[in-house]
Amino acid sequence: MLEKIEAVLNEKVRPKLAEHGGDLKVLKYEGGVVHIQLLGQCSNCPSAYLTTESVIQAELMEALPEIKQVVVDQTVSDELWEQAKSILRGDPKWKR
């Protein structure tokens, strides 16, 4: 099932997220529920729930009727933590 989920995400969802500098990671699938983590610019975005419901969940449920829900893990990604630490350290690449 995870292979089917990844195929739908690669074809229908990831290109849309990439337009906004984002991506996602599938954490697990159980009992009709897909657990994901949003990455990049999508991580902890104020529109994360809207994106999940209107884009990610809609595409997955249309392609794979056995999926009943998509749940977002709202923990901060390692990538975002590293970016924040870099900014706080004064990394020149983050200065304007």
N, C-alpha and C positions, 0 to 999 in steps of 0.2 A: 504494500500500500504506500509506503514512503516513496518508492520509485515513481509511482503514479502521481503523487502529490508534487514531487520535485519537477516532474515533466510539465505539469500544468503551470507551476510557478515560473519555470524557466521560459515557457512560451508566452504566457498571458500576463503575469504579474511583475516579474523582475524588470522587464523593460520599462514599465510605467514607473516603478519606484526609482529606477536608475535616472530617469529624467529629472528627478528631484534630489539626486545625490544619495539615494538610499538603497537598501537591500533588506533581506530578511533571512532568518535562519530557522529551520524547523527543529524544534526541540524534541517533540514526541507526538505520536498519534495514538489515541486510545479511546475506545468506546464512541467513535464518531466525532471526536473532538481533536482538532489540530492545535497544538501549542506552538506558538512562534515567538521569536524575538526580533524586533525591528532594529536595523543597523544603520549606520551612517547618519545622514540628515534626518532620517525617519525615526531615529531613536529618540524617544521621549518628546516627540513632536506633539503640539497641542491637537493636531488633527489625526493623531494615531488611531483613535477609535473609529472615526469616520472612514479613514483609509482602509482599515481592517474590514469594516462592514461593507462598504460600497465597492471595494476593489478586490481585496484578497478573498474574503469569505464568499462573495458573489461568484467569482470565477471558479473557486474550488468546488462550491456546491453545484454549480451548473455542470461542470465536467465530471464530478464524482458524487453522485447522489447519496452515497453512504456517509458523506461528511455532513454533520449537523451543526457544527459551530467551529469558529476559529477564535482562540483565546490568545491575547497578547501578554507575554511576560514583560512587565514594565521595569525590570531591573536595568540598571545602567550597563551598557556593553563595555567590554574591556577597551575597545577602540575609543569610545567617548571618554573614559577615565584617562587614558593615555593622552588624548588631545587636551583635556582640561589641565592635567599636570604640566604638559608642555607650555601651555599658555601662562600658567602661574609661575613657571620657572623663568619666563621672559624670553622664550625661544623667539629669535628674530623673524622666523617665518610667519608668526602670528601678529607681528606689529604692522600697523598701517602707516 
